């Protein structure tokens, strides 16, 4: 049993890469889609095992995020308004 994603992908891709079986035959028994196998095979041909490692699609930064300085200023203004409304 495979321990990592890379090992699992290698398990399905290597027989195709070595031309032991055809992609169509593997896609019939594989729990993954034919398109996934095609992408993994392409990535393996281009980058070898490193290409089969999963890549995060999570953005590293948020381009529209408001700076901390502005957030603090907003909180300060809200507190001042709250104090004025209480008086």
Phi, psi and omega in degrees: 000139181286142180263331181236166178297319181299317179296320179297315179294320178299321180302322181274331187274320186304316178298327178289315181298320181279002179061033175279327177220165179267153179302319181299319181292318180294321183296337179288328183254346183284139178287351181260160183287160178298320180298321178297316178299319179298315179296316180297318180296316178298315180295322179293318179297325183277315188241004184061213186298329180298330180288345181267356178288143181289145181244136179287137176257004180287132179295141181281333177221163176251111187297334182260009184294138180280139182294155182299321180302316180292320178299317179296322179294320178298315179299319179297316179295319179298318179296318179297316179296322180295319179295318181294324182287333179285325181287000000 
